[in-house]
Amino acid sequence: MVVRIEHATGQQAGLVELMVKPVVAPVLTAALRERGWAIRQ
């Protein structure tokens, strides 16, 4: 897995980029959505 995080100091938003094997992507996507994350693929 590769993780990249971008954020702006003092802001309430940021970007987290996760690069995972295709086989785990659906499970990870579902788990993140269940926890309120917005997913863009």
C-alpha positions as CSV (number, residue, x, y, z in Angstrom):
1,M,0.0,0.0,0.0
2,V,1.1,3.5,-0.8
3,V,-0.3,6.5,1.2
4,R,-0.1,10.1,0.2
5,I,-1.7,12.9,2.3
6,E,-2.1,16.6,1.3
7,H,-3.6,19.3,3.5
8,A,-3.6,23.0,4.0
9,T,-2.8,24.4,7.4
10,G,-5.9,25.8,9.1
11,Q,-8.4,24.1,6.7
12,Q,-11.0,21.5,7.5
13,A,-10.3,19.5,4.4
14,G,-7.5,17.5,2.9
15,L,-6.7,14.7,0.4
16,V,-5.6,11.2,1.2
17,E,-4.5,9.0,-1.7
18,L,-4.3,5.3,-1.1
19,M,-2.9,3.0,-3.7
20,V,-3.8,-0.7,-3.0
21,K,-4.0,-3.9,-4.9
22,P,-7.1,-4.1,-7.0
23,V,-8.4,-7.2,-5.1
24,V,-8.7,-5.2,-1.8
25,A,-10.1,-2.0,-3.3
26,P,-13.8,-2.9,-3.1
27,V,-13.6,-3.9,0.6
28,L,-11.5,-0.8,1.5
29,T,-13.8,1.5,-0.4
30,A,-16.9,0.1,1.3
31,A,-15.3,0.4,4.8
32,L,-14.2,4.0,4.2
33,R,-17.7,5.0,2.9
34,E,-19.3,3.4,5.9
35,R,-17.2,5.7,8.0
36,G,-18.2,8.8,6.1
37,W,-15.3,9.2,3.7
38,A,-15.9,10.6,0.3
39,I,-14.3,8.3,-2.3
40,R,-13.1,9.2,-5.8
41,Q,-11.7,6.6,-8.1
